[in-house]
Amino acid sequence: MPQLDTSTWLTMILSMFLVLFIIFQMKISKHNFYYNPELTSMGMPKQNTPWETKWTKIYLPLSLPL
C-alpha cells in the first residue's frame, strides 16, 4: 500500500491562508467608514399613559363579595 505524500501540504495551507487574507482585505477595503463618528444620546422619551397618572385597583373574580 503506498504512503500518502504530505510534503506539499504545508505549501498548500500557507497559500490558502495568504489568498484568504488577500480576499478579506479586498472586501474590507470597499467599505466606507466614518472618520469622526458622533455620539448620540440613547435616552428613551417618556411616554405618558393614562394608567400611570391615576390609582387603579384590579378586582379578581374570586375576591368579589358574595
All heavy atoms as TSV, in Angstrom:
chain	resi	resn	atom	element	x	y	z
A	1	MET	N	N	0.851	-1.168	0.000
A	1	MET	CA	C	0.000	0.000	0.000
A	1	MET	C	C	0.905	1.241	0.000
A	1	MET	O	O	1.770	1.364	0.858
A	1	MET	CB	C	-0.882	-0.031	1.253
A	1	MET	CG	C	-1.869	1.069	1.305
A	1	MET	SD	S	-2.990	0.722	2.679
A	1	MET	CE	C	-4.328	1.710	2.173
A	2	PRO	N	N	0.669	2.181	-0.913
A	2	PRO	CA	C	1.572	3.337	-1.000
A	2	PRO	C	C	1.328	4.325	0.139
A	2	PRO	O	O	0.216	4.436	0.660
A	2	PRO	CB	C	1.232	3.947	-2.351
A	2	PRO	CG	C	-0.133	3.472	-2.657
A	2	PRO	CD	C	-0.292	2.135	-2.000
A	3	GLN	N	N	2.355	5.020	0.496
A	3	GLN	CA	C	2.267	6.032	1.551
A	3	GLN	C	C	1.695	7.334	0.979
A	3	GLN	O	O	1.899	7.660	-0.185
A	3	GLN	CB	C	3.650	6.295	2.137
A	3	GLN	CG	C	4.237	5.116	2.878
A	3	GLN	CD	C	3.456	4.839	4.151
A	3	GLN	OE1	O	2.947	5.754	4.780
A	3	GLN	NE2	N	3.344	3.574	4.499
A	4	LEU	N	N	1.004	8.067	1.828
A	4	LEU	CA	C	0.425	9.338	1.414
A	4	LEU	C	C	1.517	10.407	1.443
A	4	LEU	O	O	2.192	10.591	2.453
A	4	LEU	CB	C	-0.715	9.727	2.355
A	4	LEU	CG	C	-1.456	11.018	2.043
A	4	LEU	CD1	C	-2.120	10.922	0.680
A	4	LEU	CD2	C	-2.486	11.289	3.113
A	5	ASP	N	N	1.671	11.097	0.340
A	5	ASP	CA	C	2.704	12.124	0.239
A	5	ASP	C	C	2.163	13.424	0.838
A	5	ASP	O	O	1.242	14.032	0.296
A	5	ASP	CB	C	3.089	12.328	-1.226
A	5	ASP	CG	C	4.212	13.318	-1.371
A	5	ASP	OD1	O	4.928	13.548	-0.371
A	5	ASP	OD2	O	4.366	13.882	-2.465
A	6	THR	N	N	2.726	13.851	1.955
A	6	THR	CA	C	2.272	15.055	2.640
A	6	THR	C	C	3.280	16.197	2.534
A	6	THR	O	O	3.194	17.165	3.278
A	6	THR	CB	C	2.024	14.756	4.123
A	6	THR	OG1	O	3.239	14.291	4.706
A	6	THR	CG2	C	0.918	13.727	4.289
A	7	SER	N	N	4.210	16.100	1.626
A	7	SER	CA	C	5.256	17.117	1.540
A	7	SER	C	C	4.725	18.451	1.011
A	7	SER	O	O	5.304	19.493	1.309
A	7	SER	CB	C	6.402	16.619	0.648
A	7	SER	OG	O	5.928	16.405	-0.665
A	8	THR	N	N	3.643	18.467	0.272
A	8	THR	CA	C	3.127	19.723	-0.288
A	8	THR	C	C	2.000	20.325	0.551
A	8	THR	O	O	1.478	21.381	0.195
A	8	THR	CB	C	2.610	19.487	-1.712
A	8	THR	OG1	O	1.572	18.518	-1.666
A	8	THR	CG2	C	3.725	19.012	-2.628
A	9	TRP	N	N	1.623	19.674	1.625
A	9	TRP	CA	C	0.518	20.168	2.422
A	9	TRP	C	C	0.816	21.523	3.053
A	9	TRP	O	O	-0.045	22.395	3.097
A	9	TRP	CB	C	0.155	19.165	3.515
A	9	TRP	CG	C	-0.597	17.966	3.003
A	9	TRP	CD1	C	-0.711	17.562	1.716
A	9	TRP	CD2	C	-1.328	17.039	3.779
A	9	TRP	NE1	N	-1.459	16.432	1.641
A	9	TRP	CE2	C	-1.851	16.080	2.888
A	9	TRP	CE3	C	-1.581	16.902	5.135
A	9	TRP	CZ2	C	-2.629	15.022	3.330
A	9	TRP	CZ3	C	-2.342	15.844	5.569
A	9	TRP	CH2	C	-2.871	14.918	4.666
A	10	LEU	N	N	2.000	21.711	3.555
A	10	LEU	CA	C	2.355	22.975	4.187
A	10	LEU	C	C	2.272	24.118	3.175
A	10	LEU	O	O	1.729	25.189	3.479
A	10	LEU	CB	C	3.762	22.896	4.791
A	10	LEU	CG	C	4.245	24.167	5.479
A	10	LEU	CD1	C	3.378	24.481	6.677
A	10	LEU	CD2	C	5.702	24.036	5.867
A	11	THR	N	N	2.748	23.889	1.985
A	11	THR	CA	C	2.695	24.915	0.950
A	11	THR	C	C	1.244	25.246	0.593
A	11	THR	O	O	0.880	26.420	0.444
A	11	THR	CB	C	3.439	24.440	-0.309
A	11	THR	OG1	O	4.742	24.032	0.055
A	11	THR	CG2	C	3.486	25.514	-1.351
A	12	MET	N	N	0.425	24.240	0.482
A	12	MET	CA	C	-0.987	24.475	0.140
A	12	MET	C	C	-1.717	25.221	1.254
A	12	MET	O	O	-2.506	26.142	0.992
A	12	MET	CB	C	-1.687	23.139	-0.124
A	12	MET	CG	C	-1.232	22.453	-1.399
A	12	MET	SD	S	-1.523	23.445	-2.859
A	12	MET	CE	C	-3.282	23.520	-2.842
A	13	ILE	N	N	-1.462	24.859	2.502
A	13	ILE	CA	C	-2.140	25.509	3.619
A	13	ILE	C	C	-1.700	26.963	3.729
A	13	ILE	O	O	-2.534	27.867	3.909
A	13	ILE	CB	C	-1.875	24.726	4.923
A	13	ILE	CG1	C	-2.592	23.384	4.873
A	13	ILE	CG2	C	-2.334	25.528	6.139
A	13	ILE	CD1	C	-2.246	22.452	5.997
A	14	LEU	N	N	-0.411	27.228	3.602
A	14	LEU	CA	C	0.078	28.601	3.689
A	14	LEU	C	C	-0.439	29.447	2.530
A	14	LEU	O	O	-0.802	30.615	2.722
A	14	LEU	CB	C	1.606	28.617	3.732
A	14	LEU	CG	C	2.229	28.071	5.023
A	14	LEU	CD1	C	3.733	28.080	4.919
A	14	LEU	CD2	C	1.751	28.839	6.222
A	15	SER	N	N	-0.485	28.890	1.350
A	15	SER	CA	C	-1.004	29.655	0.218
A	15	SER	C	C	-2.506	29.908	0.364
A	15	SER	O	O	-3.005	30.970	-0.024
A	15	SER	CB	C	-0.704	28.939	-1.096
A	15	SER	OG	O	-1.369	27.707	-1.137
A	16	MET	N	N	-3.215	28.967	0.952
A	16	MET	CA	C	-4.641	29.160	1.187
A	16	MET	C	C	-4.870	30.315	2.157
A	16	MET	O	O	-5.724	31.177	1.928
A	16	MET	CB	C	-5.265	27.878	1.749
A	16	MET	CG	C	-6.737	28.011	2.076
A	16	MET	SD	S	-7.371	26.667	3.073
A	16	MET	CE	C	-6.471	26.900	4.586
A	17	PHE	N	N	-4.102	30.363	3.251
A	17	PHE	CA	C	-4.231	31.464	4.200
A	17	PHE	C	C	-3.871	32.797	3.562
A	17	PHE	O	O	-4.517	33.818	3.821
A	17	PHE	CB	C	-3.370	31.225	5.443
A	17	PHE	CG	C	-3.981	30.255	6.417
A	17	PHE	CD1	C	-3.269	29.145	6.843
A	17	PHE	CD2	C	-5.261	30.444	6.905
A	17	PHE	CE1	C	-3.829	28.259	7.736
A	17	PHE	CE2	C	-5.827	29.563	7.805
A	17	PHE	CZ	C	-5.105	28.459	8.211
A	18	LEU	N	N	-2.878	32.819	2.738
A	18	LEU	CA	C	-2.480	34.051	2.064
A	18	LEU	C	C	-3.589	34.536	1.131
A	18	LEU	O	O	-3.931	35.720	1.114
A	18	LEU	CB	C	-1.178	33.831	1.292
A	18	LEU	CG	C	-0.664	35.037	0.535
A	18	LEU	CD1	C	-0.266	36.138	1.500
A	18	LEU	CD2	C	0.490	34.642	-0.359
A	19	VAL	N	N	-4.179	33.647	0.384
A	19	VAL	CA	C	-5.256	34.022	-0.541
A	19	VAL	C	C	-6.492	34.492	0.232
A	19	VAL	O	O	-7.119	35.494	-0.136
A	19	VAL	CB	C	-5.592	32.836	-1.472
A	19	VAL	CG1	C	-6.883	33.080	-2.225
A	19	VAL	CG2	C	-4.451	32.584	-2.426
A	20	LEU	N	N	-6.833	33.814	1.320
A	20	LEU	CA	C	-7.980	34.241	2.123
A	20	LEU	C	C	-7.737	35.610	2.744
A	20	LEU	O	O	-8.636	36.449	2.797
A	20	LEU	CB	C	-8.269	33.215	3.219
A	20	LEU	CG	C	-8.946	31.934	2.761
A	20	LEU	CD1	C	-9.055	30.953	3.908
A	20	LEU	CD2	C	-10.322	32.240	2.199
A	21	PHE	N	N	-6.520	35.858	3.200
A	21	PHE	CA	C	-6.188	37.161	3.764
A	21	PHE	C	C	-6.333	38.256	2.712
A	21	PHE	O	O	-6.908	39.318	2.972
A	21	PHE	CB	C	-4.764	37.130	4.327
A	21	PHE	CG	C	-4.315	38.442	4.869
A	21	PHE	CD1	C	-4.772	38.891	6.091
A	21	PHE	CD2	C	-3.432	39.226	4.149
A	21	PHE	CE1	C	-4.355	40.111	6.591
A	21	PHE	CE2	C	-3.011	40.435	4.642
A	21	PHE	CZ	C	-3.471	40.884	5.868
A	22	ILE	N	N	-5.857	38.008	1.514
A	22	ILE	CA	C	-5.951	39.000	0.438
A	22	ILE	C	C	-7.412	39.250	0.054
A	22	ILE	O	O	-7.838	40.397	-0.154
A	22	ILE	CB	C	-5.120	38.546	-0.783
A	22	ILE	CG1	C	-3.636	38.585	-0.441
A	22	ILE	CG2	C	-5.415	39.398	-2.002
A	22	ILE	CD1	C	-2.743	37.960	-1.486
A	23	ILE	N	N	-8.212	38.191	-0.012
A	23	ILE	CA	C	-9.628	38.346	-0.371
A	23	ILE	C	C	-10.351	39.174	0.679
A	23	ILE	O	O	-11.118	40.091	0.359
A	23	ILE	CB	C	-10.291	36.966	-0.557
A	23	ILE	CG1	C	-9.769	36.313	-1.834
A	23	ILE	CG2	C	-11.806	37.087	-0.592
A	23	ILE	CD1	C	-10.217	34.892	-2.021
A	24	PHE	N	N	-10.110	38.893	1.965
A	24	PHE	CA	C	-10.779	39.651	3.019
A	24	PHE	C	C	-10.311	41.099	3.042
A	24	PHE	O	O	-11.101	42.004	3.302
A	24	PHE	CB	C	-10.571	39.003	4.387
A	24	PHE	CG	C	-11.500	37.848	4.632
A	24	PHE	CD1	C	-11.011	36.569	4.794
A	24	PHE	CD2	C	-12.866	38.038	4.705
A	24	PHE	CE1	C	-11.859	35.506	5.013
A	24	PHE	CE2	C	-13.726	36.981	4.921
A	24	PHE	CZ	C	-13.224	35.714	5.078
A	25	GLN	N	N	-9.048	41.341	2.777
A	25	GLN	CA	C	-8.563	42.720	2.723
A	25	GLN	C	C	-9.222	43.483	1.582
A	25	GLN	O	O	-9.557	44.651	1.729
A	25	GLN	CB	C	-7.035	42.739	2.557
A	25	GLN	CG	C	-6.280	42.279	3.771
A	25	GLN	CD	C	-6.495	43.196	4.945
A	25	GLN	OE1	O	-6.521	44.409	4.803
A	25	GLN	NE2	N	-6.669	42.610	6.109
A	26	MET	N	N	-9.419	42.838	0.464
A	26	MET	CA	C	-10.078	43.497	-0.665
A	26	MET	C	C	-11.539	43.786	-0.356
A	26	MET	O	O	-12.074	44.832	-0.723
A	26	MET	CB	C	-9.956	42.643	-1.922
A	26	MET	CG	C	-8.547	42.628	-2.479
A	26	MET	SD	S	-8.298	41.444	-3.799
A	26	MET	CE	C	-9.599	41.816	-4.913
A	27	LYS	N	N	-12.215	42.864	0.340
A	27	LYS	CA	C	-13.611	43.087	0.698
A	27	LYS	C	C	-13.743	44.224	1.709
A	27	LYS	O	O	-14.641	45.048	1.615
A	27	LYS	CB	C	-14.227	41.815	1.270
A	27	LYS	CG	C	-14.567	40.787	0.221
A	27	LYS	CD	C	-15.292	39.634	0.866
A	27	LYS	CE	C	-15.879	38.729	-0.158
A	27	LYS	NZ	N	-17.027	39.289	-0.843
A	28	ILE	N	N	-12.860	44.256	2.689
A	28	ILE	CA	C	-12.935	45.286	3.722
A	28	ILE	C	C	-12.588	46.652	3.138
A	28	ILE	O	O	-13.152	47.672	3.540
A	28	ILE	CB	C	-12.007	44.911	4.900
A	28	ILE	CG1	C	-12.593	43.722	5.651
A	28	ILE	CG2	C	-11.811	46.084	5.854
A	28	ILE	CD1	C	-11.702	43.172	6.729
A	29	SER	N	N	-11.689	46.704	2.186
A	29	SER	CA	C	-11.270	47.997	1.642
A	29	SER	C	C	-12.379	48.671	0.823
A	29	SER	O	O	-12.309	49.868	0.567
A	29	SER	CB	C	-10.030	47.812	0.767
A	29	SER	OG	O	-10.355	47.084	-0.402
A	30	LYS	N	N	-13.411	47.943	0.432
A	30	LYS	CA	C	-14.511	48.529	-0.341
A	30	LYS	C	C	-15.535	49.230	0.532
A	30	LYS	O	O	-16.402	49.927	0.018
A	30	LYS	CB	C	-15.202	47.451	-1.171
A	30	LYS	CG	C	-14.334	46.914	-2.282
A	30	LYS	CD	C	-15.062	45.852	-3.072
A	30	LYS	CE	C	-14.162	45.305	-4.169
A	30	LYS	NZ	N	-14.815	44.254	-4.933
A	31	HIS	N	N	-15.461	49.050	1.852
A	31	HIS	CA	C	-16.424	49.669	2.753
A	31	HIS	C	C	-16.004	51.093	3.061
A	31	HIS	O	O	-14.827	51.410	3.188
A	31	HIS	CB	C	-16.540	48.878	4.057
A	31	HIS	CG	C	-17.215	47.551	3.880
A	31	HIS	ND1	N	-18.571	47.423	3.736
A	31	HIS	CD2	C	-16.714	46.301	3.818
A	31	HIS	CE1	C	-18.878	46.155	3.586
A	31	HIS	NE2	N	-17.757	45.451	3.640
A	32	ASN	N	N	-16.998	51.963	3.224
A	32	ASN	CA	C	-16.754	53.339	3.625
A	32	ASN	C	C	-17.014	53.463	5.120
A	32	ASN	O	O	-18.108	53.148	5.599
A	32	ASN	CB	C	-17.668	54.305	2.866
A	32	ASN	CG	C	-17.325	54.314	1.394
A	32	ASN	OD1	O	-16.172	54.163	1.020
A	32	ASN	ND2	N	-18.332	54.487	0.559
A	33	PHE	N	N	-16.017	53.921	5.848
A	33	PHE	CA	C	-16.145	54.096	7.283
A	33	PHE	C	C	-16.158	55.583	7.603
A	33	PHE	O	O	-15.484	56.378	6.962
A	33	PHE	CB	C	-14.994	53.415	8.026
A	33	PHE	CG	C	-14.985	51.928	7.871
A	33	PHE	CD1	C	-14.093	51.312	7.017
A	33	PHE	CD2	C	-15.882	51.145	8.578
A	33	PHE	CE1	C	-14.087	49.947	6.868
A	33	PHE	CE2	C	-15.880	49.773	8.434
A	33	PHE	CZ	C	-14.977	49.166	7.572
A	34	TYR	N	N	-16.914	55.970	8.625
A	34	TYR	CA	C	-16.945	57.351	9.059
A	34	TYR	C	C	-15.651	57.659	9.810
A	34	TYR	O	O	-15.193	56.876	10.631
A	34	TYR	CB	C	-18.148	57.608	9.961
A	34	TYR	CG	C	-19.472	57.441	9.240
A	34	TYR	CD1	C	-20.312	56.373	9.510
A	34	TYR	CD2	C	-19.869	58.364	8.282
A	34	TYR	CE1	C	-21.516	56.222	8.837
A	34	TYR	CE2	C	-21.073	58.227	7.612
A	34	TYR	CZ	C	-21.878	57.155	7.898
A	34	TYR	OH	O	-23.057	57.012	7.235
A	35	TYR	N	N	-15.100	58.842	9.555
A	35	TYR	CA	C	-13.843	59.191	10.202
A	35	TYR	C	C	-14.065	59.659	11.640
A	35	TYR	O	O	-13.342	59.281	12.541
A	35	TYR	CB	C	-13.118	60.277	9.400
A	35	TYR	CG	C	-12.608	59.757	8.089
A	35	TYR	CD1	C	-13.194	60.151	6.888
A	35	TYR	CD2	C	-11.559	58.859	8.042
A	35	TYR	CE1	C	-12.737	59.661	5.675
A	35	TYR	CE2	C	-11.095	58.363	6.839
A	35	TYR	CZ	C	-11.675	58.770	5.659
A	35	TYR	OH	O	-11.221	58.276	4.479
A	36	ASN	N	N	-15.064	60.502	11.869
A	36	ASN	CA	C	-15.346	61.011	13.209
A	36	ASN	C	C	-16.795	60.723	13.575
A	36	ASN	O	O	-17.665	61.572	13.389
A	36	ASN	CB	C	-15.086	62.526	13.279
A	36	ASN	CG	C	-13.619	62.842	13.150
A	36	ASN	OD1	O	-12.783	62.108	13.664
A	36	ASN	ND2	N	-13.306	63.919	12.457
A	37	PRO	N	N	-17.080	59.550	14.088
A	37	PRO	CA	C	-18.467	59.270	14.476
A	37	PRO	C	C	-18.842	60.106	15.699
A	37	PRO	O	O	-18.056	60.294	16.621
A	37	PRO	CB	C	-18.462	57.781	14.800
A	37	PRO	CG	C	-17.047	57.459	15.130
A	37	PRO	CD	C	-16.192	58.415	14.333
A	38	GLU	N	N	-20.046	60.641	15.686
A	38	GLU	CA	C	-20.527	61.452	16.799
A	38	GLU	C	C	-21.414	60.608	17.702
A	38	GLU	O	O	-22.174	59.764	17.244
A	38	GLU	CB	C	-21.321	62.644	16.277
A	38	GLU	CG	C	-20.488	63.599	15.450
A	38	GLU	CD	C	-21.317	64.758	14.935
A	38	GLU	OE1	O	-22.515	64.824	15.287
A	38	GLU	OE2	O	-20.762	65.565	14.193
A	39	LEU	N	N	-21.284	60.869	18.993
A	39	LEU	CA	C	-22.090	60.143	19.960
A	39	LEU	C	C	-23.520	60.670	19.939
A	39	LEU	O	O	-23.747	61.877	19.854
A	39	LEU	CB	C	-21.508	60.293	21.363
A	39	LEU	CG	C	-20.142	59.644	21.583
A	39	LEU	CD1	C	-19.641	59.973	22.981
A	39	LEU	CD2	C	-20.235	58.144	21.420
A	40	THR	N	N	-24.462	59.780	20.008
A	40	THR	CA	C	-25.864	60.172	20.071
A	40	THR	C	C	-26.427	59.750	21.419
A	40	THR	O	O	-26.026	58.729	21.980
A	40	THR	CB	C	-26.679	59.509	18.950
A	40	THR	OG1	O	-26.543	58.094	19.066
A	40	THR	CG2	C	-26.179	59.948	17.584
A	41	SER	N	N	-27.327	60.548	21.935
A	41	SER	CA	C	-27.915	60.210	23.229
A	41	SER	C	C	-28.898	59.063	23.042
A	41	SER	O	O	-29.681	59.026	22.102
A	41	SER	CB	C	-28.630	61.427	23.820
A	41	SER	OG	O	-29.721	61.762	22.997
A	42	MET	N	N	-28.838	58.136	23.952
A	42	MET	CA	C	-29.692	56.954	23.871
A	42	MET	C	C	-30.878	57.048	24.821
A	42	MET	O	O	-31.463	56.044	25.190
A	42	MET	CB	C	-28.872	55.704	24.211
A	42	MET	CG	C	-27.736	55.431	23.255
A	42	MET	SD	S	-28.286	55.176	21.576
A	42	MET	CE	C	-29.066	53.608	21.733
A	43	GLY	N	N	-31.226	58.262	25.243
A	43	GLY	CA	C	-32.344	58.424	26.173
A	43	GLY	C	C	-33.665	58.096	25.511
A	43	GLY	O	O	-33.952	58.542	24.405
A	44	MET	N	N	-34.471	57.332	26.212
A	44	MET	CA	C	-35.788	56.981	25.703
A	44	MET	C	C	-36.781	58.068	26.111
A	44	MET	O	O	-36.776	58.510	27.261
A	44	MET	CB	C	-36.243	55.638	26.271
A	44	MET	CG	C	-35.371	54.473	25.850
A	44	MET	SD	S	-35.468	54.155	24.098
A	44	MET	CE	C	-37.122	53.537	23.994
A	45	PRO	N	N	-37.632	58.517	25.203
A	45	PRO	CA	C	-38.614	59.542	25.581
A	45	PRO	C	C	-39.663	58.949	26.522
A	45	PRO	O	O	-40.062	57.801	26.385
A	45	PRO	CB	C	-39.239	59.949	24.246
A	45	PRO	CG	C	-38.995	58.792	23.346
A	45	PRO	CD	C	-37.714	58.154	23.806
A	46	LYS	N	N	-40.068	59.753	27.481
A	46	LYS	CA	C	-41.075	59.298	28.445
A	46	LYS	C	C	-42.448	59.364	27.804
A	46	LYS	O	O	-42.865	60.389	27.280
A	46	LYS	CB	C	-41.031	60.220	29.674
A	46	LYS	CG	C	-42.050	59.912	30.721
A	46	LYS	CD	C	-41.594	58.772	31.584
A	46	LYS	CE	C	-42.498	58.646	32.788
A	46	LYS	NZ	N	-43.428	57.572	32.713
A	47	GLN	N	N	-43.156	58.252	27.832
A	47	GLN	CA	C	-44.496	58.200	27.263
A	47	GLN	C	C	-45.511	58.294	28.397
A	47	GLN	O	O	-45.457	57.523	29.345
A	47	GLN	CB	C	-44.694	56.912	26.487
A	47	GLN	CG	C	-43.799	56.799	25.273
A	47	GLN	CD	C	-44.027	55.492	24.534
A	47	GLN	OE1	O	-44.724	54.624	25.015
A	47	GLN	NE2	N	-43.422	55.362	23.376
A	48	ASN	N	N	-46.418	59.251	28.260
A	48	ASN	CA	C	-47.452	59.408	29.270
A	48	ASN	C	C	-48.622	58.486	28.945
A	48	ASN	O	O	-49.229	58.582	27.888
A	48	ASN	CB	C	-47.937	60.860	29.318
A	48	ASN	CG	C	-46.844	61.771	29.821
A	48	ASN	OD1	O	-46.023	61.350	30.618
A	48	ASN	ND2	N	-46.831	63.002	29.348
A	49	THR	N	N	-48.907	57.604	29.869
A	49	THR	CA	C	-50.034	56.698	29.695
A	49	THR	C	C	-51.063	57.000	30.773
A	49	THR	O	O	-50.708	57.404	31.893
A	49	THR	CB	C	-49.571	55.231	29.801
A	49	THR	OG1	O	-48.862	55.066	31.029
A	49	THR	CG2	C	-48.657	54.871	28.645
A	50	PRO	N	N	-52.340	56.844	30.474
A	50	PRO	CA	C	-53.369	57.231	31.447
A	50	PRO	C	C	-53.328	56.414	32.735
A	50	PRO	O	O	-53.703	56.901	33.782
A	50	PRO	CB	C	-54.679	57.023	30.691
A	50	PRO	CG	C	-54.349	56.223	29.504
A	50	PRO	CD	C	-52.894	56.393	29.232
A	51	TRP	N	N	-52.859	55.186	32.698
A	51	TRP	CA	C	-52.871	54.378	33.908
A	51	TRP	C	C	-51.682	54.695	34.822
A	51	TRP	O	O	-51.634	54.218	35.938
A	51	TRP	CB	C	-52.897	52.886	33.577
A	51	TRP	CG	C	-51.791	52.444	32.678
A	51	TRP	CD1	C	-50.535	52.120	33.034
A	51	TRP	CD2	C	-51.866	52.285	31.273
A	51	TRP	NE1	N	-49.806	51.779	31.932
A	51	TRP	CE2	C	-50.589	51.862	30.838
A	51	TRP	CE3	C	-52.879	52.464	30.337
A	51	TRP	CZ2	C	-50.313	51.627	29.500
A	51	TRP	CZ3	C	-52.597	52.207	29.013
A	51	TRP	CH2	C	-51.332	51.798	28.603
A	52	GLU	N	N	-50.761	55.508	34.403
A	52	GLU	CA	C	-49.665	55.889	35.294
A	52	GLU	C	C	-50.038	57.089	36.156
A	52	GLU	O	O	-49.427	57.329	37.190
A	52	GLU	CB	C	-48.417	56.226	34.480
A	52	GLU	CG	C	-47.764	55.020	33.852
A	52	GLU	CD	C	-46.523	55.386	33.053
A	52	GLU	OE1	O	-46.259	56.587	32.896
A	52	GLU	OE2	O	-45.844	54.475	32.590
A	53	THR	N	N	-51.007	57.874	35.732
A	53	THR	CA	C	-51.328	59.103	36.458
A	53	THR	C	C	-52.434	58.915	37.485
A	53	THR	O	O	-52.608	59.771	38.347
A	53	THR	CB	C	-51.751	60.192	35.461
A	53	THR	OG1	O	-52.867	59.716	34.714
A	53	THR	CG2	C	-50.610	60.514	34.511
A	54	LYS	N	N	-53.191	57.856	37.436
A	54	LYS	CA	C	-54.277	57.683	38.405
A	54	LYS	C	C	-54.168	56.308	39.062
A	54	LYS	O	O	-53.579	55.380	38.505
A	54	LYS	CB	C	-55.633	57.845	37.731
A	54	LYS	CG	C	-55.913	56.841	36.648
A	54	LYS	CD	C	-57.262	57.138	35.994
A	54	LYS	CE	C	-57.518	56.147	34.889
A	54	LYS	NZ	N	-58.791	56.406	34.233
A	55	TRP	N	N	-54.761	56.223	40.253
A	55	TRP	CA	C	-54.725	54.985	41.010
A	55	TRP	C	C	-55.815	54.060	40.498
A	55	TRP	O	O	-56.966	54.466	40.330
A	55	TRP	CB	C	-54.934	55.296	42.489
A	55	TRP	CG	C	-54.892	54.084	43.346
A	55	TRP	CD1	C	-53.789	53.481	43.815
A	55	TRP	CD2	C	-56.009	53.347	43.820
A	55	TRP	NE1	N	-54.133	52.408	44.566
A	55	TRP	CE2	C	-55.494	52.291	44.587
A	55	TRP	CE3	C	-57.385	53.471	43.677
A	55	TRP	CZ2	C	-56.313	51.364	45.202
A	55	TRP	CZ3	C	-58.202	52.550	44.287
A	55	TRP	CH2	C	-57.668	51.503	45.049
A	56	THR	N	N	-55.453	52.845	40.228
A	56	THR	CA	C	-56.446	51.866	39.788
A	56	THR	C	C	-56.359	50.633	40.672
A	56	THR	O	O	-55.301	50.320	41.220
A	56	THR	CB	C	-56.215	51.439	38.325
A	56	THR	OG1	O	-54.908	50.911	38.216
A	56	THR	CG2	C	-56.384	52.606	37.377
A	57	LYS	N	N	-57.453	49.962	40.812
A	57	LYS	CA	C	-57.488	48.733	41.585
A	57	LYS	C	C	-58.042	47.631	40.700
A	57	LYS	O	O	-59.043	47.824	40.012
A	57	LYS	CB	C	-58.357	48.903	42.822
A	57	LYS	CG	C	-58.344	47.707	43.725
A	57	LYS	CD	C	-59.105	47.980	45.010
A	57	LYS	CE	C	-59.048	46.779	45.919
A	57	LYS	NZ	N	-59.804	47.005	47.160
A	58	ILE	N	N	-57.372	46.502	40.722
A	58	ILE	CA	C	-57.805	45.372	39.913
A	58	ILE	C	C	-58.619	44.426	40.793
A	58	ILE	O	O	-58.138	44.001	41.865
A	58	ILE	CB	C	-56.591	44.647	39.307
A	58	ILE	CG1	C	-55.816	45.594	38.403
A	58	ILE	CG2	C	-57.016	43.402	38.538
A	58	ILE	CD1	C	-54.513	45.030	37.900
A	59	TYR	N	N	-59.818	44.129	40.380
A	59	TYR	CA	C	-60.676	43.207	41.110
A	59	TYR	C	C	-60.617	41.838	40.448
A	59	TYR	O	O	-60.909	41.697	39.271
A	59	TYR	CB	C	-62.123	43.695	41.129
A	59	TYR	CG	C	-62.331	44.944	41.957
A	59	TYR	CD1	C	-62.349	46.185	41.348
A	59	TYR	CD2	C	-62.465	44.846	43.321
A	59	TYR	CE1	C	-62.530	47.326	42.098
A	59	TYR	CE2	C	-62.644	45.984	44.086
A	59	TYR	CZ	C	-62.674	47.218	43.472
A	59	TYR	OH	O	-62.844	48.335	44.207
A	60	LEU	N	N	-60.253	40.860	41.239
A	60	LEU	CA	C	-60.275	39.494	40.729
A	60	LEU	C	C	-61.674	38.928	40.923
A	60	LEU	O	O	-62.376	39.276	41.871
A	60	LEU	CB	C	-59.253	38.638	41.501
A	60	LEU	CG	C	-57.794	39.059	41.318
A	60	LEU	CD1	C	-56.908	38.206	42.212
A	60	LEU	CD2	C	-57.373	38.898	39.865
A	61	PRO	N	N	-62.088	38.031	40.056
A	61	PRO	CA	C	-63.451	37.466	40.204
A	61	PRO	C	C	-63.658	36.748	41.547
A	61	PRO	O	O	-64.749	36.776	42.094
A	61	PRO	CB	C	-63.568	36.467	39.039
A	61	PRO	CG	C	-62.550	36.911	38.061
A	61	PRO	CD	C	-61.457	37.567	38.830
A	62	LEU	N	N	-62.631	36.131	42.101
A	62	LEU	CA	C	-62.813	35.397	43.346
A	62	LEU	C	C	-62.818	36.315	44.566
A	62	LEU	O	O	-63.217	35.907	45.648
A	62	LEU	CB	C	-61.710	34.350	43.500
A	62	LEU	CG	C	-61.726	33.247	42.436
A	62	LEU	CD1	C	-60.539	32.323	42.639
A	62	LEU	CD2	C	-63.029	32.469	42.514
A	63	SER	N	N	-62.382	37.569	44.417
A	63	SER	CA	C	-62.340	38.460	45.585
A	63	SER	C	C	-63.609	39.305	45.704
A	63	SER	O	O	-63.695	40.121	46.608
A	63	SER	CB	C	-61.117	39.371	45.469
A	63	SER	OG	O	-61.260	40.246	44.367
A	64	LEU	N	N	-64.561	39.157	44.807
A	64	LEU	CA	C	-65.792	39.924	44.895
A	64	LEU	C	C	-66.659	39.373	46.020
A	64	LEU	O	O	-66.665	38.172	46.303
A	64	LEU	CB	C	-66.560	39.841	43.548
A	64	LEU	CG	C	-65.901	40.521	42.376
A	64	LEU	CD1	C	-66.693	40.243	41.105
A	64	LEU	CD2	C	-65.801	42.008	42.606
A	65	PRO	N	N	-67.434	40.240	46.681
A	65	PRO	CA	C	-68.308	39.731	47.762
A	65	PRO	C	C	-69.441	38.890	47.188
A	65	PRO	O	O	-69.909	39.107	46.083
A	65	PRO	CB	C	-68.838	41.010	48.421
A	65	PRO	CG	C	-68.640	42.074	47.401
A	65	PRO	CD	C	-67.497	41.674	46.539
A	66	LEU	N	N	-69.895	37.930	47.977
A	66	LEU	CA	C	-70.981	37.044	47.533
A	66	LEU	C	C	-72.334	37.623	47.724
A	66	LEU	O	O	-72.699	38.337	48.527
A	66	LEU	CB	C	-70.873	35.702	48.264
A	66	LEU	CG	C	-69.614	34.915	47.925
A	66	LEU	CD1	C	-69.542	33.678	48.813
A	66	LEU	CD2	C	-69.644	34.484	46.486
